[in-house]
Amino acid sequence: MSTLFGIGLDIFALILLIILGIVIILVIKTFLFLLPAAIIASVVWFITGDNYLTGIAFLVIAVISLIKKK
């Protein structure tokens, strides 16, 4: 059995897969959290063409989503 720093490679691979799974879940949750804000910001940008208003719209919707979750 191969070892890496005294730990079996199968245990090392298991730990890496668990960490990878947690990271993927966090990325998906963040994407789903920011999706409504991105959609509203896109609509604002298409209507106004102003980056400043788009940023404000994104931040406002993100804050509302954060407050709504609590």
Secondary structure, DSSP 8 states (H G I E B T S, - for coil): --EETTEEHHHHHHHHHHHHHHHHHHHHHHHHHHHHHHHHHHHHHHHH--HHHHHHHHHHHHHHHHHHH-
